[in-house]
Amino acid sequence: MNKAKNIPYSWAEIEDDIQMAIIAQADILGTYGPNSLEVVEAYLGVSGITIGFQETQEEMDSIPLERHLIYGLCQRAYKYAYQLDGWEEFSEECWYEIPGLLNGFPRTDMHGELSPFDPQLRSPIRTMLKTCFARAMLYGELCSGPCDLSIKDLSLLANMTIPAVRTSLSKEGFRLDGRDIGQRPDHGDSATLASDDAHIWLSRRRGFIPNRKIPEADHQSLQVQEVLTNTDLAFDKVMLRLMQITGVKQTTLVDVTGMSIEWVSALVKGDYVACDAEALCAIARVFDAKEANFTPLALRHLLSHSDRFGFLLKKTRENKSKPRIQ
């Protein structure tokens, strides 16, 4: 299968839409925001602009798109939507940000000219983002499990028109839930196909790009990385998840660190233990995690309780200094 033929838009076309969307935002900011072009310059990342700066392609091309967060989000979504190299960079954070981007980014500039985010245009960027979202729902990734798909979702994933999808589903005897009551025939947003049936139907379509799979070792490494970058997890939860993912036991941590079982057990529970950078680095290695990610995380956890840790350390030193009774 030639995957390129099944990708309706090039990345260059997505970049063009990003550029126009950013300019629409800047146009609104320059008109209704603070009475200063410096604000617009700060937003765009350019200097020396004048009123009407967006009138020439050269001036528009001077905008550094990569500095805008919308660029990175769309780049990750594009790779995931069409399963290109780097598709695994699509994360739970992206999943939550896409609806906000589709529904919250300006749909016109200050003159009422449609931006690429207006649904009427069916622009490359909207089509791509909706395809990305439909794929995540189909496979149940980053959400609560596989979802039923609308005819519109199926058309995006199969790279077919909505009427063609309807005809195909009818001929092949697939049953839809719900009806497009009050909808234009080409909307396809109300009637849905059960998740299992959607997988079967899509597997028969030449235009469908199935999900790529991560090799098991890479999958584990990716899971470890996701845990370490999840700022909502307390340290004891981080340790628990890493041990579950890798299958590492406390006895293994004792062996690789050379520390006592009491020290390891306390660390796993998120309790306060003496800082030992070498031991923490050894734990990072056995989890197949980057030392630069795990070790500072562990140290920050321990040092965030420095008052209590300092008190315990002081008491320990006092006890050691007392004469022992022989």
N, C-alpha and C positions, 0 to 999 in steps of 0.2 A: 504494500500500500504506500502510495506517495503522500505522506502526511501534509506536505506543502500545499497540495491541491485542496485539502480539506480545511485549510486555514483561510477564512474569508478576507482577512485584512492583514496587511504587513505591519510590522512594528513602526515603520515610518508614518503610516497613516494614523496610528494611535498617537504618536508624538505630535502630529499636526493638530489633533483634537485637544491634546493636553495644552498645547500652546494657545489655541483659541479660547479654551476655558479659563486659563490663567489671565489672558488679556481681558476677558469679560469681567472677571473679578476685579482686576485693576481699574477698569473703566468705572465700575460702580464705586470703588474706594476713592478714586480721584475726584468723582463728582459729588458724592454725598459724605465722604469722610472728612478728616481734618483738611483745612484749606492750605494744603502744602503738597507740592509734588514730591517732597522728600519722603513722604509716607509711601507713595506709589513706587518710588525708586527702591526703598527698603524692601518692599514686598516683591518687586520683580527681580531685584538683584542687579540692577543697572544704574548708571548715573548719567546726569546731563540730559534727561529726557525733556521733551517739550509737549505742549498740548497737541494732540493728534499724532503722537509718536508712532502709533500703530498703523499709520497709513502706508508705510513701505515695508516690504517683506524683509529687507535688510535690517531694519530696526527691530522687527519682531523676532528675527533669527538671533539677535544679540542677547535675548533673554536666556539665561542659564537654567534650562528646565530641570536639570538634575538636582538643583538645590531645593526644589519644591517637593514636599512629602508626597503629593499626588503622583509624582513621576515614579518614585520607587514602588508605591502601592500598585499602580497600574502595570508596572513591569513584572512584578511578582504574579499579579492576576493573569497577565497575558501568557506567561510561561505555564501556569497551572491550567488555564482554560484550554490550551491546545497541547498540553503535555510536552513542552519543550524542555531542553536541558535547564536545570535550575527550578523545575516545577515543585520540588520539595520545599522550596523557600516559602511557599504559601503557608501562612500560619493562622492560628485562631484569631489573632489580632486583625489580620487582613479580612477574615470572615466577618467580623463585626464592623469593620470600617467601610466595607463596600456599600451596604445599604445607605449609610450616612452620606457617602460620596454621591450616589445616584439620586438621592432625594434632597440633599442639602446644598449641593454646589449650585451657584447661580445658573438659571436656565436661559437668561437673556442678559445682554449688557444694559447700560443705562438708557439706551435708545430703544430698547425692546427688540433688538436683533437677537435671534435665537442663538444660544451657545450650544456646543455639542452635547450638553446634558439635558436639553429639552427633548422629551419623549417623541415629539412630532418628527424629529429629524431621523430617528433610528440610526444614529451616527455609529461609526466604527467603535468608539470608546464605550458607548452604552451597550452595544451588542456584545462586545468582548466581556465586559463586567457581568452582564446577565448570564452569559455562557459559563463564566467562571463560577457564578453562584449556583447555576443549575447543576453543574458537575459535582460540586460539593454536596448538594442535596441528594443527587443520584446515588453517590457512594456512602452517604452518611458521615462524611468526614467533617470534623470540627463542629458537628451538631449532634442531636440526640439519636441519630440513626438514619438509615435511608428514608427518603420522603417520597410521597407520590408526586409525579411531575405533571405540570400542565402541558397542553399541546404546544404552547409557546416554548416551554423549556425543551421539549423534545425536538422542536424545529431548530433550536439553536445548537443542540448537541449533535444532531444529525446533519446540520448544514442544509436544511430543506425549508421550503416555504410552508406556511401553516396549512393552506389548502392541500398541498401534497401529503402532509402528515395525516390529515384527516382521511384522505382517500386511502392511504396505505393502511391505517389502523382499521378502517372499515372492511377493506378487502381481506385482511388477515384475521378478522374476527375478534379483535381486541375490544374489550368492553370498557367504556369510560364511566367515571363517576361524576355526576353533576352535568349540567347543561350550560351553554353559553347564553343564558337568558339576558336579554337586553344588551348584549355585546355585539360589536361589529364582527362579521364573519372572520376577519383576519386578526382578531385579537388573541383568541385561544388562551385566555387566562383563567376561565372558570372550570371547565371540564378537566379532570385529571385521570392519569393512568397509574394503576398500582405500581409500586416500586419494582416488584419482581417481574411484572409484565414489561415495564419500561426497559429493564435490562435485556430481556429477550428480544424485544422489538429493535432496540438500538444495535444489538449484536448483529443484526441482519442488514444494517445500513452501511453502505460503502463510505458514506461521509462521516461516520462516527469514529472518533479517536478514543480508544479505550484507555483507561488509566495505566500508567506505567507502574512498576513495582520496585520498591527499594530492596536491594539484597539484604538478607537478615542482619548481617554485621553492621551495615550502614544504617539500617532501621533502628537498631539498638543505640547506636551512636547518636542518631537524631533525637531519639527519646530522651537520652541523657542530657543532651544540649537543651532541649525544651524545658526540662525540669530545672536546670541551672539558671535559665533566663526568666523563669516564672517568678516575678517579684512578689506575688501574692502568697507564696508558700513559706511557712515558717521553717526554720532550719531542721527541726525534727522530722517534718513532713518531707523535706528534701532528702534526708538520709533514708527514710523509709521507702520512698519511691525509687531511689537509686538502687537500693538493695533488692527491691522487687524486680526491677528491670534487668539487672545483671545477675541475679541469683547469688550474690555475694553474702556470706554469713558473717556474724560477728567474730567467729573463731578465725576466719580468714583475715579479717582486719587486725586481729591480735597478731597473727603471724607476720603480716607485711609491715606493720608499724613497730613491732617490738615493744608495744605498750601493754599494760595490764588489761585484763578483761573488764575490770572496774572502770578504767579510763575509757575504753571503747564503748562500753554499755552506757555510760553517762553521756558521752558525745552523741551517740545515736538517739538518746532520749531528749537531746537539746539542753542537757544540764551543763553546769559550769565545770570545765576541766582546765588543767594547765595548758597553755598554748605551746604547741610543738609543731613548728612549721614543717619539719622534715616528715613527721608522722602524717600530717595533713596532705602533703604532696604524695606520699605513698598511697594514701587512700584514694586520691584523685586518679592515680595511675591504675589502681585495681578496678576502679569504676570505668576505666577507659575515657576519663574526662580530662579536659585541658586543665593543667595545674593552675594556669592563669585565671581560670574561671572558678574552680572549686575552692582552692586554698584561700583567696581573699574573702570569699563568701563565708567560709568557716571562721576565719579570723575576725571578720566584722561581727559575726554572731557572738563570739566569745568576748570581744572587746566592748560590745554594746552593753555588756553587763559588768563593765570594768570595776564599778564601785563594789559590787558584791564579790567579784573575783578578787579584787585587791584586799578585801576584808578576809576572805578565806586564805589567801596567800600569806597575809600577815599572821593570822592565827597559826598557820602551819609552821611558819618560821619561829614563832614564839614557842611552840611546842617542841621544836627541834632544839632550841637553845636551852631548854630546861634540863637540869642534871637528871640523868636516869637513875632510878633506884636499882641497884644491882641485886 
